[in-house]
């Protein structure tokens, strides 16, 4: 008798979970590269179909919100701002089934990059003077052929490296980790264009 009750309870729980409304972003694919000023189509799948009174897509600032839709098909157009910093951004779908109830999709990632590559890079600050107990943070600005400049520190096109990793290592997004006293150079590279800054690390070596 107990086995029958457990089995029945499992069926009820499984049915309840299966009936829970859910949202899933089906396009674009995770990791899709888009450009500033581009219109991006985002498609959301709702389960069960028609369970939601309203569905919306939300992007990390400054992408913002898409126009909400009250019925399927849930196909949204998102305008990527012209003045947006190249980096990774997340998109999420959110829906309401009734006041105070709804569901949120797993986020997907889009990669915003300018269509061209910079012709010059500038790294700020011009010198890093660190103790062993502090990290350094760089900002990389790309100058383009049209005369515009953009912060490209978090661009997927930028690669950071160190001339002397035993003194300081270069991490993604311009983070510099001191290792031992001495001098090194941190190099920011984008294709064939590069810029470097000197780093001085003060203090005793780590044990």
N, C-alpha and C positions, 0 to 999 in steps of 0.2 A: 504493500500500500504506500509506504514511504517513497519507494522508487518511482511510483506513478506520480506522486505529488511533486517530487523534485523535477521529474521530466516535464510535467505540466507547467511548473514555475519557469523552467528554462525556456519553454516555448513562448510563454507570455513575455518574458524579458527580451527574448530575441525579436519577437514581433514588435515590441515597443521600440526597441532600438532601430529596427528596420524602418519603422514608420516616422522616425524623427526627421524633420525637414533638414536638408543640407544644400549647400551651394558649392560649386566647383568652377574655377576659371579654366576653360578648355583652350582658349587662345587669347593672346599669343603664347608661344611656348616659353617655358621658364628660361631666362637668360637671353631673350631676344634683344638685339641691339637696335636702338631707335635714335633719331637725330633731333636736335632742337627744332621746333616749328613743325614737326611731323604730326599728322593725324594718325592715331593708333586705334584700331578696332579691337575691342575686348568682348569676348563671348563668354557668358556664364550659363552653366547648366544647373537647373534647379530640380531637386528630387524631394517629394513627388512633384510632378509638373503641375503648375498652377496653385501650389500651396502658399505662395507668397503674395501679399498685398502690394509689396514694393521691394524692388531690388536696386541697389546702387553700387557703383565701383568707386573705391577710395584710393587715391595715390598719395605717396609721401609728398610733403610740401617741397616744391611749389606746384606739383601736378594737380592736386586738389581732387574735387568730386566730379563724377560724370552726372549727366542728367538722369534722375531716377526713372525707372520703368515700372509700370503696374501690372504688366502681363507679358508672358513669353511671346516671341523669342527675346531673350535678354542679350541684346547686342548693343554695345555702347561705343561711342566715339570719344576718345580722349585726346585733347590737344596738348602736345608737349610744348611747354613754354619756350619761346625763342631764347630768353635769358635764363638759362638753367645751367647749373654746374655739372659738368660731366662726372658721372659716378653711377653706382647701382641704386635703384629705387625699388620699393615694394608696392604692389597693387593687391588690394583685397576686395572681395565682394561681400556685401552685407545686405541682409534681407529681413523684412518684418512679416511674420505670419499673422499676428494680431498685436494689439497694443501691449508693449512690454515683452513680447516674445518674438523670436526669430532665430537666425543662424548666421554665422560668419564663415567664409571659406578660408582654406589655407592660403597664405600669400604666395604670389609668384614674384619673381625678380625680373626687372627689365634693366638694361644697361644703356644709359644715355651717353652718347659720344658725338662729338662734332664730326662732320663728314670728312673734313680735311685734317691734316696734321699740322702742328705749329711749326713755324720756321725758326723760332727762337724760344728758349726757356729761360726764365729768371727764377732763382731760388731765394727765398727769404727765410731767416735772416741771412746776411752775407757771411756770418761767422757763428759757429756754435762753440761755446765755452762751457763745458759740463763738468760736474763732479761725478764720481761713481754712483752716487745715490739718486741722480736725476736723469730723466729721459729728455731727449731733444725732439722738437716738433718743427718740421719744415713745411713751407707753403711754396708750391710751384705754380707759376703763372706762365701760360703759353701765349705767345704772340703769333698771330696768324697773318697770312698774306693780305687779307682785306683790311688790315690795320686794327682789328679788334683784339682784345686780350681776355682770357678766361682762366679762372682758377682750375687747374687740372691736377691738383694734388691727389684726388681720389679717382682719377681716370684710370680705366683698366689698361690704357696704352702706356702709362708711365711705369717705368721699372727703376727701383732704387737699388744701389749697390754701394759697397764700401771698398776703398782702396786698401784698407788694413783692417780686416774683420777682427784681428786680435786686440785692436784698440777700441773700435766701435762698429756695431753692425747696423745695417740699414733694413728696416722693416717696411712692409707696405704702408701706404698712406703717409709717408714722410716721417715715420717714427724712428728715432735714432737711439740705440741702446749702448751706453758706455760699457766697456769690458775691462780695460786696463789703462793706466796712465800712458799718455803719448799723443801723437798727432795722426790724423787720417783725413781723407777726403770722402765726402758722400757725393755720389754721382746720380743725377736724375736723368734718365734716358727715355726718349720717345722716338722710336725709329732710328733715324740717323742723326737726330738732334739731341744734344746733351748739355747739361750745365752741372757744375760742381761747386761745393763749398768746403772750406777747411773746418775741421773739428779738432778741438783740443780737449783732452780728458785729464782732469786733475784728481789727485788722491792716491790711495794705496790700492794695489791690485786686489781683486776679489780672491778669497781662498775657497 
